[in-house]
C-alpha cells in the first residue's frame, strides 16, 4: 500500500509538499507528528519519481549513469530542506539542475581521489608483500583475515557496488584516518557527519553480506573489523 497522492499536477504537488514541510508537527509519535511525516514522505516519494521520469527537465540527463543515483539522492535531500522558501516549479527545476551538477562534480572528484588512493595502496602492497591468508580459513573461527585483503571476496563486490560507502570505511578502518581529517577529505560539515556516514556505510555493508548469503557467524566475524564509533 502506498502513501503517494492521487495524480495532480507537478505545480500542485510542489505546493502541497511545501505546505506540509512548512508546518510544525505537534503531538507525540503516535499523534499528529506521525501523520505529518507520513504525508511528507508520500509526497516526497512522488516528487522524486517524477524527477526521474523527466531527467532532461531536471538536469539528470547530464549526469553520467554511474553517478546519477547518488548525485540525485544528495540533491533531492537538500531540495527538501530548501524548497519551503522557493516559489514555483521552474525555480525548483533550475535549482535542482544546478545542485545535482554540483553533487556530481563532488562525487567525481571523490572517485578520482579514491582511485589514486587505491593505486597508492597497490604500490605499497607490491613493495611490502604480506603472507597470504590460506583459502580454507573459516571466517567464523579464530582471528578472521583482514576484511580488505581478498580481491575477489564480498568486500570487493561491495566496493564495486557502493564505492562511496566503501571508500569511507576504507579510510577509517584500513588507513586509520581521524574523523576530523575525513571531514576535510570528504567535504563533510563536521566529524559528527562523518560518524553518521560511517554508521550508514557499516549497516549497508552488513546488509550486503547477509544478502550475499553469508551466515550470521561469518557476518559477525567480518563486522568486528568495522567497530562502531563511540557516541558523541
C-alpha positions as CSV (number, residue, x, y, z in Angstrom):
1,X,0.0,0.0,0.0
2,X,1.4,3.4,-0.9
3,X,1.0,6.8,0.7
4,X,1.6,8.6,-2.5
5,X,-1.1,11.1,-3.5
6,X,-3.6,10.6,-6.4
7,X,-2.4,12.2,-9.6
8,X,-2.1,16.0,-9.5
9,X,0.0,18.4,-11.5
10,X,3.6,19.0,-10.6
11,X,2.8,22.5,-9.5
12,X,0.1,21.4,-7.2
13,X,2.2,18.6,-5.8
14,X,5.0,21.0,-5.0
15,X,2.6,23.5,-3.4
16,X,1.1,20.8,-1.1
17,X,4.5,19.4,-0.2
18,X,5.7,22.9,0.7
19,X,2.7,23.4,3.0
20,X,3.5,20.1,4.8
21,X,7.2,20.9,5.1
22,X,6.5,24.4,6.4
23,X,4.1,23.1,9.1
24,X,5.4,22.3,12.5
25,X,4.3,18.9,13.6
26,X,2.8,18.6,17.1
27,X,1.8,15.8,19.3
28,X,3.6,12.6,20.3
29,X,5.0,9.9,18.0
30,X,1.5,8.3,17.7
31,X,-0.4,11.5,17.1
32,X,-0.3,14.4,14.5
33,X,3.5,14.2,14.2
34,X,3.3,10.7,12.7
35,X,0.6,11.8,10.3
36,X,2.6,14.8,9.3
37,X,5.6,12.6,8.5
38,X,3.5,10.2,6.5
39,X,2.1,12.9,4.3
40,X,5.5,14.5,3.7
41,X,7.1,11.1,2.9
42,X,4.4,10.2,0.4
43,X,4.6,13.5,-1.5
44,X,8.4,13.4,-1.5
45,X,8.4,9.9,-3.0
46,X,6.0,11.1,-5.7
47,X,8.1,14.1,-6.5
48,X,11.3,12.0,-6.6
49,X,9.6,9.6,-9.0
50,X,8.5,12.5,-11.3
51,X,12.0,13.9,-11.3
52,X,13.3,10.5,-12.5
53,X,10.6,10.4,-15.2
54,X,11.8,13.8,-16.6
55,X,15.6,13.6,-16.5
56,X,16.1,16.3,-19.1
57,X,13.9,18.9,-17.4
58,X,15.5,18.3,-14.0
59,X,19.1,18.0,-15.3
60,X,19.6,14.3,-14.6
61,X,20.3,13.5,-18.2
62,X,23.6,15.4,-18.0
63,X,24.9,13.2,-15.2
64,X,26.8,10.1,-16.1
65,X,24.9,7.0,-15.2
66,X,27.5,5.7,-12.7
67,X,27.0,8.8,-10.6
68,X,23.3,9.6,-11.3
69,X,21.6,7.9,-8.4
70,X,24.0,9.1,-5.7
71,X,24.0,12.7,-7.1
72,X,20.2,12.7,-7.4
73,X,19.7,11.5,-3.9
74,X,22.1,14.0,-2.4
75,X,20.5,16.9,-4.4
76,X,17.0,15.8,-3.5
77,X,17.8,15.7,0.2
78,X,19.0,19.3,0.0
79,X,15.9,20.2,-2.1
80,X,13.6,19.1,0.7
81,X,15.3,21.5,3.1
82,X,15.4,24.4,0.6
83,X,12.0,24.1,-1.1
84,X,9.8,25.7,1.6
85,X,11.3,29.1,0.7
86,X,11.0,28.5,-3.1
87,X,8.3,29.7,-5.4
88,X,7.1,27.7,-8.4
89,X,8.2,24.5,-10.3
90,X,10.5,26.4,-12.6
91,X,12.6,27.7,-9.7
92,X,12.8,24.2,-8.2
93,X,13.8,22.7,-11.5
94,X,16.6,25.2,-12.1
95,X,17.8,24.9,-8.5
96,X,17.8,21.1,-8.7
97,X,19.6,21.1,-12.1
98,X,22.4,23.2,-10.7
99,X,22.6,21.3,-7.4
100,X,22.7,17.9,-9.0
101,X,25.5,19.0,-11.3
102,X,27.4,20.3,-8.2
103,X,26.9,17.0,-6.4
104,X,28.1,15.0,-9.4
105,X,31.3,17.1,-9.6
106,X,32.0,16.4,-5.9
107,X,31.3,12.7,-6.3
108,X,33.5,12.5,-9.4
109,X,36.3,14.3,-7.5
110,X,35.9,11.9,-4.6
111,X,36.0,8.9,-7.0
112,X,39.2,10.2,-8.6
113,X,40.8,10.6,-5.1
114,X,39.7,7.0,-4.3
115,X,41.3,5.7,-7.5
116,X,44.5,7.4,-6.7
117,X,44.4,6.0,-3.1
118,X,43.8,2.5,-4.5
119,X,46.8,2.8,-6.8
120,X,49.0,4.0,-4.0
121,X,47.9,1.1,-1.8
122,X,48.5,-1.3,-4.6
123,X,52.1,0.0,-5.0
124,X,52.7,-0.2,-1.2
125,X,51.3,-3.8,-1.2
126,X,53.6,-4.7,-4.1
127,X,56.6,-3.2,-2.3
128,X,55.8,-4.7,1.1
129,X,54.1,-8.1,0.5
130,X,52.4,-9.8,3.4
131,X,51.9,-13.5,3.9
132,X,48.9,-14.8,2.0
133,X,45.9,-15.9,4.0
134,X,45.1,-19.6,3.3
135,X,41.9,-20.0,1.3
136,X,40.5,-22.6,3.7
137,X,40.4,-20.2,6.7
138,X,37.0,-20.2,8.4
139,X,35.9,-16.7,9.0
140,X,33.9,-17.8,12.0
141,X,36.9,-19.4,13.7
142,X,39.8,-17.8,15.4
143,X,41.1,-14.5,14.1
144,X,39.5,-13.5,10.8
145,X,41.7,-12.4,7.9
146,X,41.7,-8.6,7.1
147,X,38.5,-7.6,5.5
148,X,40.3,-5.6,2.8
149,X,42.7,-8.4,1.7
150,X,40.6,-10.6,-0.6
151,X,40.4,-9.1,-4.1
152,X,37.5,-11.4,-5.1
153,X,35.5,-11.6,-1.9
154,X,32.4,-9.9,-0.6
155,X,34.2,-6.7,0.2
156,X,35.5,-6.3,-3.4
157,X,31.9,-6.8,-4.6
158,X,30.6,-4.3,-2.1
159,X,33.2,-1.8,-3.1
160,X,32.2,-2.0,-6.7
161,X,28.5,-1.6,-5.9
162,X,28.8,1.1,-3.3
163,X,32.1,3.0,-3.9
164,X,31.3,5.9,-1.6
165,X,30.4,3.8,1.4
166,X,33.4,1.5,0.8
167,X,35.8,4.5,0.5
168,X,34.6,6.0,3.8
169,X,35.1,2.6,5.5
170,X,38.5,2.1,4.0
171,X,39.7,5.5,5.1
172,X,38.6,4.9,8.7
173,X,39.3,1.2,9.3
174,X,42.2,0.5,7.0
175,X,44.0,3.8,6.7
176,X,43.1,4.8,10.3
177,X,42.1,8.4,9.4
178,X,40.7,10.6,12.2
179,X,37.1,11.8,11.9
180,X,38.2,15.4,11.6
181,X,40.6,14.5,8.8
182,X,38.0,12.6,7.0
183,X,35.6,15.5,7.3
184,X,38.1,17.6,5.3
185,X,38.8,14.9,2.8
186,X,35.1,14.1,2.1
187,X,33.9,17.7,2.3
188,X,31.6,17.0,5.3
189,X,30.4,19.7,7.6
190,X,31.7,18.0,10.8
191,X,33.2,15.0,12.4
192,X,29.6,14.1,13.6
193,X,28.5,14.0,9.9
194,X,31.3,11.5,9.2
195,X,30.2,9.4,12.1
196,X,26.7,9.2,10.7
197,X,28.1,8.4,7.3
198,X,30.3,5.6,8.7
199,X,27.3,4.2,10.6
200,X,25.2,4.2,7.5
201,X,28.0,2.6,5.4
202,X,28.7,-0.1,8.0
203,X,25.0,-1.0,8.2
204,X,24.8,-1.1,4.4
205,X,27.8,-3.5,4.3
206,X,26.2,-5.7,6.9
207,X,23.0,-6.0,4.9
208,X,25.1,-6.6,1.7
209,X,26.9,-9.5,3.4
210,X,23.6,-11.0,4.6
211,X,22.1,-10.7,1.1
212,X,25.2,-12.3,-0.4
213,X,24.3,-15.4,1.6
214,X,26.9,-15.3,4.4
215,X,25.9,-16.9,7.6
216,X,25.3,-14.9,10.8
217,X,28.5,-16.2,12.3
218,X,30.6,-15.1,9.3
219,X,28.9,-11.7,9.1
220,X,29.6,-11.1,12.8
221,X,33.2,-12.0,12.4
222,X,33.6,-9.6,9.5
223,X,31.8,-6.8,11.2
224,X,34.2,-7.0,14.2
225,X,36.7,-5.3,11.9
226,X,34.5,-2.3,11.5
227,X,34.0,-1.2,15.1
228,X,31.2,1.3,15.8
229,X,32.1,4.9,16.5
230,X,31.6,6.0,20.1
231,X,28.6,8.2,20.7
232,X,29.5,11.9,20.9
